Amino acid sequence: MKIDSIEKIVALSKENTEALVKSSSVAVKGLEDVAKASQEYVTASSEKADAAFKALFACKTPAEFLELNSKLARESVEGVIADSRKFVELTQTVVTAALEPISARVAAFQSLVKSAA
C-alpha cells in the first residue's frame, strides 16, 4: 500500500470518528430537549386536570356539569393531538440533526469510491 493511501485511510477514519462524536453530541442535546418538553407537558397537563376538576365540582346543575364535561373532553382530545404533533416534529428534528454528520460521511465515502474507480 502506498503512503498516500494510508494517509487517506487515516484521515477518513479520523473524519468518521469526528462525525460520530458530533452525531452523538447532537443526539444527547436533542434528547435533553425532548425530556424538557416532556416534563413541561406533564406539568401543564397536571395543572389543566386540576383546573378541570375544580370547574366540574363547581357546577351547580347536572346539565351544567355535562356541558362542561363535554367541552373539557373535546379540548383534551384536541390538546393531545396538538401535543403529539409537537413531539413527533421535535423527535424528527432531533433524528435528522443527529444523522446529518453521518450522512455527510457516507456521501464523502461514496464520492471517494467513485473517484477511485
N, C-alpha and C positions, 0 to 999 in steps of 0.2 A: 504494500500500500504506500502511496506517496505521502510525503509530509503534509502537503496542502490538503489532501483528502482527510487525513487525521485531524488537522486543524478545523476543517469544515464540520466534521462529526462532533468534535468537542464544542465548537460554537453552537451547533444545532442542539446539542444536549443541554448546554447552558441556557439557551433561549427557551427550550421546552420546560426546563425546571422553573425559570422565572415566570413563565406563563401559568404553570400550575400553582405557584405561590400566589400570584396575582388573582387567579381564579378563586383560590381558597379564601383569600382575604375579602374579596367581593362577596362571596357566599356567606361568610361569617357576618359581615356587616348587614347583608340582606336579611339573614335570619334574625339578627337583633331587631331590625325594623319590623319584621313580621311579629316577633314576640311582643314588641312595644304596642303594635296595633292591636294585637290580641288582648293585651291587658287593658287597653283603653276601651275595647269593645265590651269586655266583661264588666268593667266599672260602669260604663254608660248603660248597659243592659240592666244591671242591678238597680241603678237609680231610676230607670224607666219603670221597672217592675214595682219598685216601692211606691212611686207616684201613682201607678195604675191601681194598686191595691187600696191606697188611701182614697183615691177618687171613687172606686167601686163601693167602699164601705161608707162613703158619704152620701150615697144615693138614698133618696127618700122614698121612692116607689119602685116596684118591680119593673115597670115599664122604663123608667129612667135607667135602672141597672142594666136591663137587656140592651137598651140603645147604646149606652156607654161601653158595655162589654163587646158588642159588635164592632163599634168604632175602634176600640183598642186592639181587638183581634186583627182587623184589617190593617191597621197601622203596624202591628207587629210583623205580619207576613210581609208587608211592603218593605219594612226595615231589614228583615232577614235577607230578602232578595238583594237589596241595595248593598248591604254589608258583605254578602257573599261575593258579589261582583267586585267590590273593592279588594277583597282578599285574593281573588283569582288574579286580578290585574297586578297586584303587588307581587304575588308569587311568580307570575310570568316575567315581570320586570327583573326580579332577582335572578331567576334561572337564566334568562337571556344575558344579563350582565356578567354572570359568573362563567358562562360558557364562551363568551366573546374572546378572551385571550387564548383559549384552547382552539377555538375555530380558526383564529388567525394563524396559529402554529400549524394546524392541519393544512391550511391554504398555502402557507410558506413551504411546507414539505412537499405538497403536490407540485408546486412550481419548481422546486429543486429537482424533483424526479423527472418532470417534463423537460427541463433544460439539460439534464444529464443524458436523456435518451436520444 
